[in-house]
Amino acid sequence: TDTNRHYDQDPGLFALYLDPMLKYSCGLYESPGDTLAAAQENKLRFVAGRLGLAGGELLLDVGCGWGSLTLFMAREYSVAATGISPAPRQREYIAARAAELGVPDLVTTVTGHFECAGPDAVPPRTFDAVTMLGSIVHMPDLTAAFGRARAALRRGGMLYVSESCFRSTTLYRQYNHGPGVEFVRQAVFGYGEMRPLSDLVAGAEDAGFSVVAVDDLTAHYERTIEDWLTCVR
């Protein structure tokens, strides 16, 4: 599947409406006065907490975008972070930012699709944590995607998934092939399959994961989008 048409654009385009880290997913607003930048940093600290990061871990970020998570975890937690992105331009950008931030030895970016990454790129039973923020939507086979994530984790490792979902299977069946959804899937992402939460839970469990927490950040995503729109205006 081709997602590069969207994610391989010039980073300057994304800088027009994203926060300074170019984080392209939901923030976490801890107070009414939080800025978009603060909310995105809050979210990354929240992810670190969910994963139990204390410093020095090995982390794999699937669909790393412009490196907001990998760069943040390397800088703030001294985590050795490997990101995977299908967009060559993102790899170049992340390498330059890692050098600017003084963490070039802690950040690695692999160009390609997670589903096709070989053992050299994603060595098995290696990582303490795997993150998938807004990336599993691009993977047609949920069981295979979760299975690959589990295979990359050492025993006791943690997976964090953040994804937009339909609220129920009924709504999924009703709206999944509506004109708006089809436009986003075909014209923007190249491929994108929003699913009900129950499908994600089932996919994770079928791959051998035990679900320990589910957080509904809908209101935070709504506010994130409003802040993106404000930046554009």
Salt bridges, closest charged atoms under 4 A:
GLU41 OE2 - ARG45 NH2 3.20
GLU76 OE1 - ARG45 NH2 3.27
GLU76 OE2 - ARG75 NE 3.01
GLU100 OE1 - ARG97 NH1 2.55
ASP128 OD1 - ARG154 NE 2.32
GLU182 OE2 - HIS177 ND1 2.95
GLU182 OE2 - ARG185 NH1 2.43
GLU193 OE1 - ARG185 NH2 2.95
ASP215 OD1 - ARG50 NH2 2.86
ASP216 OD2 - ARG167 NH1 3.76
